[in-house]
Amino acid sequence: MEAVPRYTPEQRVRMSLAPPHEPTPTRALRRRHSDFGDHHASPGCDELIVMDDLETLQRAVLRANERGLRIRVRGRGHSMNGSSLARPGELLLTTASASRYRLERPGTITVGAGAAIYDVHAMLRARGLGLLVYNDGDQAAPSVGGYVSAGGFGEASDVHGGFWETVTDVTMVAGDGRVLDCRPGDALFPWLFGSMGQLGIIHEVTLRITADAGAVYPLGERGVVPASAPRWERLLWYTIFAPARRGAAAARELGAIGRRFAHLWRARPDYAYNLRFHRFNPPLIHPAQEDLVAVGVWGDAPGPEGFDHEAFRAVDREVMAMLRRNPDLRRYLQSELTFAGLDHRACFGAEVHARFLEHVARLDPRGVLRRF
Ligand SMILES: Cc1cc2nc3c(=O)[nH]c(=O)nc-3n(C[C@H](O)[C@H](O)[C@H](O)COP(=O)(O)OP(=O)(O)OC[C@H]3O[C@@H](n4cnc5c(N)ncnc54)[C@H](O)[C@@H]3O)c2cc1C
Protein backbone atom coordinates (compact mmCIF):
# COMPACT_ATOMS: atom_id res chain seq x y z
CA MET A 1 0.00 0.00 0.00
CA GLU A 2 1.28 3.46 -0.81
CA ALA A 3 1.94 6.17 1.73
CA VAL A 4 -0.93 8.61 2.14
CA PRO A 5 -0.01 11.73 0.14
CA ARG A 6 -0.54 14.99 2.00
CA TYR A 7 -0.16 18.02 -0.19
CA THR A 8 1.29 21.19 1.23
CA PRO A 9 0.03 24.57 0.06
CA GLU A 10 3.21 24.95 -2.02
CA GLN A 11 2.52 21.72 -3.90
CA ARG A 12 -1.09 22.64 -4.41
CA VAL A 13 -1.48 24.78 -7.46
CA ARG A 14 -4.34 27.21 -7.34
CA MET A 15 -6.98 26.23 -9.82
CA SER A 16 -7.41 29.84 -10.86
CA LEU A 17 -9.59 28.55 -13.60
CA ALA A 18 -10.67 30.52 -16.41
CA PRO A 19 -12.90 31.71 -19.32
CA PRO A 20 -13.67 34.33 -21.72
CA HIS A 21 -17.10 35.59 -20.91
CA GLU A 22 -19.05 37.53 -18.35
CA PRO A 23 -22.23 36.20 -16.79
CA THR A 24 -24.74 36.10 -19.61
CA PRO A 25 -27.49 38.70 -19.33
CA THR A 26 -30.79 36.85 -19.18
CA ARG A 27 -32.25 38.18 -22.43
CA ALA A 28 -29.13 37.07 -24.36
CA LEU A 29 -30.10 33.46 -23.64
CA ARG A 30 -32.77 33.78 -26.33
CA ARG A 31 -29.93 34.16 -28.83
CA ARG A 32 -26.88 31.96 -29.36
CA HIS A 33 -25.17 31.26 -26.06
CA SER A 34 -22.49 28.90 -24.92
CA ASP A 35 -20.99 27.42 -21.80
CA PHE A 36 -17.56 27.99 -20.28
CA GLY A 37 -14.81 28.20 -22.88
CA ASP A 38 -17.38 28.37 -25.70
CA HIS A 39 -17.04 24.64 -26.33
CA HIS A 40 -20.76 23.86 -26.58
CA ALA A 41 -23.37 26.30 -27.87
CA SER A 42 -27.13 26.59 -28.17
CA PRO A 43 -28.83 28.54 -30.97
CA GLY A 44 -31.11 30.06 -28.30
CA CYS A 45 -34.41 29.07 -26.80
CA ASP A 46 -38.06 29.89 -27.43
CA GLU A 47 -39.16 29.87 -23.83
CA LEU A 48 -37.17 31.31 -20.99
CA ILE A 49 -38.18 30.94 -17.36
CA VAL A 50 -36.55 33.25 -14.86
CA MET A 51 -36.44 31.53 -11.48
CA ASP A 52 -37.31 33.82 -8.65
CA ASP A 53 -39.65 32.54 -5.96
CA LEU A 54 -40.44 28.94 -5.12
CA GLU A 55 -44.01 29.14 -6.41
CA THR A 56 -42.93 30.30 -9.90
CA LEU A 57 -40.40 27.51 -9.99
CA GLN A 58 -42.90 24.86 -8.96
CA ARG A 59 -45.46 26.12 -11.49
CA ALA A 60 -42.86 25.93 -14.27
CA VAL A 61 -41.95 22.34 -13.41
CA LEU A 62 -45.59 21.25 -13.17
CA ARG A 63 -46.33 22.89 -16.53
CA ALA A 64 -43.35 21.13 -18.15
CA ASN A 65 -44.71 17.82 -16.80
CA GLU A 66 -48.14 18.53 -18.25
CA ARG A 67 -46.77 19.52 -21.64
CA GLY A 68 -44.15 16.75 -21.75
CA LEU A 69 -41.30 19.26 -22.15
CA ARG A 70 -37.76 19.14 -20.90
CA ILE A 71 -36.30 21.90 -18.73
CA ARG A 72 -32.65 22.94 -18.90
CA VAL A 73 -31.39 24.77 -15.84
CA ARG A 74 -28.66 27.33 -16.18
CA GLY A 75 -26.83 28.86 -13.26
CA ARG A 76 -23.80 30.87 -14.36
CA GLY A 77 -22.94 28.69 -17.38
CA HIS A 78 -19.53 27.77 -15.99
CA SER A 79 -19.77 24.09 -16.82
CA MET A 80 -18.16 22.74 -19.99
CA ASN A 81 -20.35 19.78 -20.88
CA GLY A 82 -23.28 21.50 -22.57
CA SER A 83 -25.69 20.53 -19.78
CA SER A 84 -26.76 24.13 -19.13
CA LEU A 85 -27.74 24.77 -22.76
CA ALA A 86 -31.30 24.38 -24.03
CA ARG A 87 -31.80 22.13 -27.06
CA PRO A 88 -34.54 22.97 -29.59
CA GLY A 89 -37.96 22.46 -28.03
CA GLU A 90 -36.67 22.63 -24.44
CA LEU A 91 -37.45 25.28 -21.85
CA LEU A 92 -34.53 27.17 -20.40
CA LEU A 93 -34.72 28.11 -16.75
CA THR A 94 -32.17 30.60 -15.52
CA THR A 95 -31.42 31.12 -11.84
CA ALA A 96 -29.56 34.38 -12.49
CA SER A 97 -31.90 36.51 -10.40
CA ALA A 98 -32.31 34.08 -7.47
CA SER A 99 -29.60 35.57 -5.31
CA ARG A 100 -31.33 36.68 -2.11
CA TYR A 101 -29.86 35.77 1.26
CA ARG A 102 -30.99 35.60 4.89
CA LEU A 103 -28.87 35.54 8.05
CA GLU A 104 -31.50 34.01 10.27
CA ARG A 105 -29.66 31.38 12.29
CA PRO A 106 -26.23 32.10 13.85
CA GLY A 107 -23.47 30.12 12.12
CA THR A 108 -25.38 29.80 8.84
CA ILE A 109 -26.48 31.65 5.72
CA THR A 110 -29.47 30.77 3.55
CA VAL A 111 -28.94 31.86 -0.02
CA GLY A 112 -30.67 31.63 -3.40
CA ALA A 113 -29.32 29.09 -5.87
CA GLY A 114 -28.32 31.71 -8.43
CA ALA A 115 -25.82 33.67 -6.34
CA ALA A 116 -22.19 33.02 -7.20
CA ILE A 117 -20.49 31.06 -4.44
CA TYR A 118 -17.53 33.41 -4.47
CA ASP A 119 -19.75 36.50 -4.24
CA VAL A 120 -21.47 35.00 -1.19
CA HIS A 121 -18.08 34.45 0.42
CA ALA A 122 -16.90 37.99 -0.44
CA MET A 123 -20.09 39.48 1.02
CA LEU A 124 -19.63 37.50 4.24
CA ARG A 125 -15.95 38.43 4.51
CA ALA A 126 -16.98 42.09 4.66
CA ARG A 127 -18.77 41.18 7.91
CA GLY A 128 -15.93 39.09 9.39
CA LEU A 129 -17.74 35.91 8.35
CA GLY A 130 -17.04 33.49 5.49
CA LEU A 131 -17.98 30.29 3.71
CA LEU A 132 -16.09 27.20 4.81
CA VAL A 133 -15.57 25.94 1.24
CA TYR A 134 -15.82 27.98 -1.96
CA ASN A 135 -14.40 27.77 -5.48
CA ASP A 136 -10.79 28.58 -6.20
CA GLY A 137 -9.65 31.29 -8.57
CA ASP A 138 -10.51 34.30 -6.38
CA GLN A 139 -13.37 35.26 -8.68
CA ALA A 140 -17.04 34.51 -9.11
CA ALA A 141 -17.58 31.31 -11.12
CA PRO A 142 -20.17 28.64 -10.15
CA SER A 143 -23.52 29.58 -8.68
CA VAL A 144 -24.60 28.00 -5.39
CA GLY A 145 -26.94 25.63 -7.28
CA GLY A 146 -24.28 24.85 -9.87
CA TYR A 147 -21.69 24.08 -7.18
CA VAL A 148 -24.06 21.61 -5.49
CA SER A 149 -24.87 20.11 -8.89
CA ALA A 150 -21.15 19.61 -9.58
CA GLY A 151 -20.18 18.45 -6.08
CA GLY A 152 -17.80 21.25 -5.17
CA PHE A 153 -14.45 21.54 -3.49
CA GLY A 154 -11.87 24.26 -2.91
CA GLU A 155 -8.66 25.02 -1.15
CA ALA A 156 -10.25 24.80 2.31
CA SER A 157 -11.46 21.25 1.57
CA ASP A 158 -8.17 20.15 3.12
CA VAL A 159 -9.70 21.11 6.47
CA HIS A 160 -13.47 21.19 5.97
CA GLY A 161 -13.90 18.51 3.30
CA GLY A 162 -15.97 18.88 0.15
CA PHE A 163 -18.60 21.58 -0.17
CA TRP A 164 -21.21 18.90 0.68
CA GLU A 165 -19.90 18.79 4.24
CA THR A 166 -20.91 22.43 4.74
CA VAL A 167 -24.53 22.24 3.49
CA THR A 168 -27.29 21.91 6.09
CA ASP A 169 -30.43 22.31 3.98
CA VAL A 170 -31.43 22.28 0.33
CA THR A 171 -34.87 23.44 -0.81
CA MET A 172 -35.68 22.21 -4.28
CA VAL A 173 -38.45 21.32 -6.67
CA ALA A 174 -38.19 17.69 -7.78
CA GLY A 175 -38.64 16.74 -11.43
CA ASP A 176 -42.28 15.82 -10.75
CA GLY A 177 -43.04 19.22 -9.17
CA ARG A 178 -42.92 18.28 -5.47
CA VAL A 179 -41.20 20.78 -3.18
CA LEU A 180 -38.54 18.98 -1.12
CA ASP A 181 -36.54 20.09 1.86
CA CYS A 182 -33.47 17.89 1.98
CA ARG A 183 -31.03 17.68 4.88
CA PRO A 184 -27.98 15.67 5.94
CA GLY A 185 -29.24 12.32 7.18
CA ASP A 186 -31.96 12.11 4.46
CA ALA A 187 -31.32 9.21 2.10
CA LEU A 188 -31.52 11.57 -0.89
CA PHE A 189 -29.11 14.19 0.43
CA PRO A 190 -25.76 12.64 -0.66
CA TRP A 191 -27.14 12.08 -4.18
CA LEU A 192 -27.73 15.79 -4.81
CA PHE A 193 -24.00 16.52 -5.04
CA GLY A 194 -22.74 15.78 -8.53
CA SER A 195 -26.24 15.08 -9.88
CA MET A 196 -26.12 17.97 -12.36
CA GLY A 197 -29.63 18.99 -11.46
CA GLN A 198 -31.29 15.75 -12.55
CA LEU A 199 -33.12 15.13 -9.28
CA GLY A 200 -34.58 18.58 -8.87
CA ILE A 201 -34.08 22.28 -9.34
CA ILE A 202 -32.41 23.83 -6.34
CA HIS A 203 -34.14 26.92 -5.05
CA GLU A 204 -32.07 27.81 -2.00
CA VAL A 205 -29.36 26.35 0.18
CA THR A 206 -28.34 26.82 3.81
CA LEU A 207 -24.62 26.69 4.52
CA ARG A 208 -22.53 26.63 7.68
CA ILE A 209 -20.21 29.64 7.88
CA THR A 210 -17.11 30.71 9.82
CA ALA A 211 -16.70 33.82 11.96
CA ASP A 212 -13.54 35.75 12.80
CA ALA A 213 -12.88 36.29 16.50
CA GLY A 214 -15.09 39.14 17.66
CA ALA A 215 -17.29 39.17 14.53
CA VAL A 216 -20.96 39.81 15.28
CA TYR A 217 -23.52 37.71 13.42
CA PRO A 218 -26.05 40.20 11.99
CA LEU A 219 -29.10 38.20 13.00
CA GLY A 220 -32.13 39.02 10.86
CA GLU A 221 -30.16 40.68 8.03
CA ARG A 222 -31.45 39.87 4.56
CA GLY A 223 -30.79 41.22 1.08
CA VAL A 224 -29.40 40.42 -2.35
CA VAL A 225 -25.85 39.09 -2.79
CA PRO A 226 -23.93 41.72 -4.79
CA ALA A 227 -22.81 40.21 -8.11
CA SER A 228 -19.28 40.77 -9.37
CA ALA A 229 -18.22 40.52 -13.01
CA PRO A 230 -15.28 38.12 -13.33
CA ARG A 231 -12.82 38.01 -16.22
CA TRP A 232 -11.50 34.59 -17.01
CA GLU A 233 -8.88 33.04 -19.19
CA ARG A 234 -9.65 30.15 -21.49
CA LEU A 235 -8.72 27.02 -19.57
CA LEU A 236 -9.39 23.30 -19.63
CA TRP A 237 -8.76 20.67 -16.96
CA TYR A 238 -9.15 17.02 -16.12
CA THR A 239 -9.62 16.06 -12.48
CA ILE A 240 -9.55 12.58 -10.93
CA PHE A 241 -10.87 11.77 -7.44
CA ALA A 242 -8.98 9.02 -5.63
CA PRO A 243 -8.91 7.67 -2.10
CA ALA A 244 -6.04 9.62 -0.48
CA ARG A 245 -3.85 6.50 -0.26
CA ARG A 246 -4.08 6.18 -4.09
CA GLY A 247 -3.53 9.86 -4.88
CA ALA A 248 0.12 9.61 -5.85
CA ALA A 249 -0.52 6.79 -8.35
CA ALA A 250 -3.53 8.61 -9.83
CA ALA A 251 -1.48 11.80 -10.19
CA ARG A 252 1.31 9.91 -11.99
CA GLU A 253 -1.06 8.26 -14.44
CA LEU A 254 -3.07 11.41 -15.18
CA GLY A 255 0.17 13.43 -15.42
CA ALA A 256 1.44 11.00 -18.08
CA ILE A 257 -1.74 11.57 -20.13
CA GLY A 258 -1.28 15.33 -19.71
CA ARG A 259 2.30 15.09 -21.01
CA ARG A 260 1.29 12.95 -24.01
CA PHE A 261 -1.13 15.67 -25.06
CA ALA A 262 1.05 18.62 -24.02
CA HIS A 263 1.06 19.96 -27.59
CA LEU A 264 -2.71 20.68 -27.38
CA TRP A 265 -2.54 23.36 -24.77
CA ARG A 266 -0.15 25.52 -22.75
CA ALA A 267 0.11 23.21 -19.76
CA ARG A 268 0.14 24.56 -16.22
CA PRO A 269 1.67 22.66 -13.29
CA ASP A 270 -0.42 19.67 -12.20
CA TYR A 271 -2.63 20.27 -9.14
CA ALA A 272 -3.81 18.26 -6.16
CA TYR A 273 -6.32 18.99 -3.41
CA ASN A 274 -6.94 17.04 -0.24
CA LEU A 275 -10.61 16.50 0.63
CA ARG A 276 -10.87 15.62 4.28
CA PHE A 277 -13.58 13.14 5.18
CA HIS A 278 -16.03 14.22 7.90
CA ARG A 279 -19.55 12.83 7.48
CA PHE A 280 -19.87 11.48 3.95
CA ASN A 281 -18.67 11.54 0.36
CA PRO A 282 -21.37 11.83 -2.32
CA PRO A 283 -21.56 8.60 -4.35
CA LEU A 284 -21.50 10.59 -7.62
CA ILE A 285 -18.15 12.06 -6.57
CA HIS A 286 -16.59 8.96 -5.03
CA PRO A 287 -18.24 6.03 -3.25
CA ALA A 288 -15.32 5.54 -0.80
CA GLN A 289 -16.15 6.92 2.65
CA GLU A 290 -12.66 8.16 3.53
CA ASP A 291 -10.24 11.04 2.80
CA LEU A 292 -10.06 11.79 -0.92
CA VAL A 293 -7.59 13.57 -3.17
CA ALA A 294 -8.51 15.45 -6.33
CA VAL A 295 -5.57 15.42 -8.73
CA GLY A 296 -5.58 17.26 -12.01
CA VAL A 297 -3.87 18.43 -15.16
CA TRP A 298 -4.82 21.68 -16.80
CA GLY A 299 -3.72 24.27 -19.28
CA ASP A 300 -4.59 27.28 -21.39
CA ALA A 301 -6.65 26.11 -24.33
CA PRO A 302 -6.30 27.52 -27.83
CA GLY A 303 -9.00 29.90 -29.07
CA PRO A 304 -11.98 28.64 -31.09
CA GLU A 305 -10.01 28.70 -34.37
CA GLY A 306 -7.12 26.60 -33.12
CA PHE A 307 -9.25 24.33 -30.92
CA ASP A 308 -9.01 20.72 -32.06
CA HIS A 309 -12.18 18.97 -30.82
CA GLU A 310 -11.05 15.60 -32.20
CA ALA A 311 -7.78 15.81 -30.29
CA PHE A 312 -9.63 16.56 -27.05
CA ARG A 313 -11.92 13.60 -27.75
CA ALA A 314 -8.72 11.53 -27.79
CA VAL A 315 -7.76 12.93 -24.35
CA ASP A 316 -11.25 12.03 -23.15
CA ARG A 317 -10.80 8.45 -24.40
CA GLU A 318 -7.50 8.16 -22.54
CA VAL A 319 -9.04 9.44 -19.32
CA MET A 320 -11.85 6.90 -19.70
CA ALA A 321 -9.32 4.12 -20.34
CA MET A 322 -7.55 5.18 -17.13
CA LEU A 323 -10.83 4.83 -15.21
CA ARG A 324 -11.42 1.36 -16.64
CA ARG A 325 -7.92 0.27 -15.59
CA ASN A 326 -8.48 1.71 -12.10
CA PRO A 327 -12.00 0.99 -10.81
CA ASP A 328 -11.31 2.94 -7.59
CA LEU A 329 -10.82 6.25 -9.46
CA ARG A 330 -13.54 8.69 -10.54
CA ARG A 331 -13.41 11.73 -12.80
CA TYR A 332 -14.92 15.13 -12.06
CA LEU A 333 -16.99 14.93 -15.22
CA GLN A 334 -19.45 17.51 -13.84
CA SER A 335 -16.85 20.25 -14.26
CA GLU A 336 -15.04 19.06 -17.41
CA LEU A 337 -15.24 19.28 -21.16
CA THR A 338 -17.15 16.15 -22.10
CA PHE A 339 -18.82 15.07 -25.29
CA ALA A 340 -22.14 13.46 -26.22
CA GLY A 341 -22.12 9.72 -25.66
CA LEU A 342 -20.07 9.81 -22.45
CA ASP A 343 -20.22 6.42 -20.72
CA HIS A 344 -21.72 7.50 -17.37
CA ARG A 345 -21.90 3.92 -16.13
CA ALA A 346 -18.13 3.61 -16.54
CA CYS A 347 -17.58 7.02 -14.93
CA PHE A 348 -19.69 6.39 -11.80
CA GLY A 349 -19.36 2.60 -11.54
CA ALA A 350 -22.27 0.25 -12.33
CA GLU A 351 -23.77 0.17 -8.84
CA VAL A 352 -23.75 3.93 -8.20
CA HIS A 353 -25.06 4.58 -11.71
CA ALA A 354 -27.96 2.15 -11.23
CA ARG A 355 -28.87 3.58 -7.81
CA PHE A 356 -28.75 7.11 -9.17
CA LEU A 357 -31.11 6.20 -12.00
CA GLU A 358 -33.53 4.76 -9.41
CA HIS A 359 -33.59 8.15 -7.64
CA VAL A 360 -34.08 9.89 -11.00
CA ALA A 361 -36.99 7.58 -11.90
CA ARG A 362 -38.64 8.22 -8.53
CA LEU A 363 -38.24 12.02 -8.51
CA ASP A 364 -38.54 12.74 -12.21
CA PRO A 365 -40.68 9.97 -13.73
CA ARG A 366 -41.40 11.98 -16.90
CA GLY A 367 -37.73 12.81 -17.51
CA VAL A 368 -38.26 16.57 -17.37
CA LEU A 369 -34.71 17.11 -16.02
CA ARG A 370 -33.03 14.05 -17.48
CA ARG A 371 -29.56 14.54 -19.01
CA PHE A 372 -28.10 11.02 -19.15
C1 LIG B 1 -13.65 29.37 -13.65
C2 LIG B 1 -14.18 28.16 -12.98
C3 LIG B 1 -13.77 27.88 -11.70
C4 LIG B 1 -14.23 26.71 -11.07
N1 LIG B 1 -13.77 26.42 -9.85
C5 LIG B 1 -14.16 25.28 -9.24
C6 LIG B 1 -13.65 24.92 -7.97
O1 LIG B 1 -12.78 25.59 -7.40
N2 LIG B 1 -14.14 23.80 -7.40
C7 LIG B 1 -15.09 23.03 -8.00
O2 LIG B 1 -15.53 22.04 -7.40
N3 LIG B 1 -15.57 23.34 -9.22
C8 LIG B 1 -15.12 24.43 -9.85
N4 LIG B 1 -15.58 24.73 -11.11
C9 LIG B 1 -16.59 23.85 -11.73
C10 LIG B 1 -17.98 24.37 -11.40
O3 LIG B 1 -18.21 24.24 -10.01
C11 LIG B 1 -19.09 23.57 -12.11
O4 LIG B 1 -18.88 23.55 -13.49
C12 LIG B 1 -20.48 24.15 -11.79
O5 LIG B 1 -21.49 23.22 -12.12
C13 LIG B 1 -20.74 25.44 -12.52
O6 LIG B 1 -21.83 26.11 -11.90
P1 LIG B 1 -22.77 27.08 -12.75
O7 LIG B 1 -23.64 27.82 -11.84
O8 LIG B 1 -21.97 27.88 -13.70
O9 LIG B 1 -23.67 26.00 -13.48
P2 LIG B 1 -24.10 25.84 -15.00
O10 LIG B 1 -22.89 25.69 -15.86
O11 LIG B 1 -25.05 26.89 -15.36
O12 LIG B 1 -24.82 24.42 -14.87
C14 LIG B 1 -24.07 23.26 -14.55
C15 LIG B 1 -25.03 22.11 -14.24
O13 LIG B 1 -25.68 22.37 -13.00
C16 LIG B 1 -27.10 22.42 -13.18
N5 LIG B 1 -27.62 23.48 -12.31
C17 LIG B 1 -27.19 24.75 -12.20
N6 LIG B 1 -27.94 25.41 -11.27
C18 LIG B 1 -28.84 24.53 -10.81
C19 LIG B 1 -29.91 24.59 -9.85
N7 LIG B 1 -30.22 25.72 -9.20
N8 LIG B 1 -30.64 23.47 -9.61
C20 LIG B 1 -30.39 22.32 -10.27
N9 LIG B 1 -29.41 22.21 -11.21
C21 LIG B 1 -28.64 23.30 -11.48
C22 LIG B 1 -27.28 22.72 -14.67
O14 LIG B 1 -28.52 22.27 -15.16
C23 LIG B 1 -26.11 21.98 -15.30
O15 LIG B 1 -26.41 20.61 -15.46
C24 LIG B 1 -15.13 25.86 -11.75
C25 LIG B 1 -15.54 26.17 -13.04
C26 LIG B 1 -15.04 27.30 -13.66
C27 LIG B 1 -15.41 27.57 -15.07
The ligand as a Gaussian input file, in Angstrom:
#p B3LYP/6-31G(d) Opt

LIG

0 1
 C      -13.650000      29.369000     -13.649000
 C      -14.176000      28.163000     -12.983000
 C      -13.773000      27.878000     -11.699000
 C      -14.234000      26.714000     -11.073000
 N      -13.766000      26.415000      -9.846000
 C      -14.155000      25.279000      -9.243000
 C      -13.653000      24.919000      -7.973000
 O      -12.785000      25.591000      -7.405000
 N      -14.140000      23.799000      -7.398000
 C      -15.094000      23.025000      -8.003000
 O      -15.529000      22.037000      -7.403000
 N      -15.569000      23.336000      -9.221000
 C      -15.116000      24.431000      -9.854000
 N      -15.579000      24.726000     -11.107000
 C      -16.586000      23.848000     -11.731000
 C      -17.984000      24.366000     -11.397000
 O      -18.211000      24.242000     -10.012000
 C      -19.088000      23.567000     -12.109000
 O      -18.883000      23.549000     -13.489000
 C      -20.477000      24.146000     -11.786000
 O      -21.491000      23.223000     -12.115000
 C      -20.745000      25.441000     -12.524000
 O      -21.829000      26.112000     -11.904000
 P      -22.766000      27.082000     -12.751000
 O      -23.640000      27.823000     -11.836000
 O      -21.966000      27.876000     -13.704000
 O      -23.669000      26.001000     -13.475000
 P      -24.095000      25.842000     -15.003000
 O      -22.888000      25.695000     -15.859000
 O      -25.049000      26.893000     -15.364000
 O      -24.817000      24.424000     -14.875000
 C      -24.066000      23.262000     -14.552000
 C      -25.026000      22.107000     -14.237000
 O      -25.679000      22.374000     -12.999000
 C      -27.099000      22.418000     -13.183000
 N      -27.624000      23.475000     -12.307000
 C      -27.187000      24.754000     -12.203000
 N      -27.939000      25.411000     -11.269000
 C      -28.843000      24.529000     -10.813000
 C      -29.911000      24.593000      -9.846000
 N      -30.215000      25.719000      -9.201000
 N      -30.639000      23.468000      -9.611000
 C      -30.388000      22.323000     -10.275000
 N      -29.405000      22.212000     -11.212000
 C      -28.643000      23.299000     -11.480000
 C      -27.283000      22.725000     -14.668000
 O      -28.516000      22.266000     -15.159000
 C      -26.108000      21.978000     -15.295000
 O      -26.412000      20.609000     -15.463000
 C      -15.135000      25.856000     -11.746000
 C      -15.535000      26.170000     -13.042000
 C      -15.039000      27.303000     -13.663000
 C      -15.415000      27.567000     -15.066000

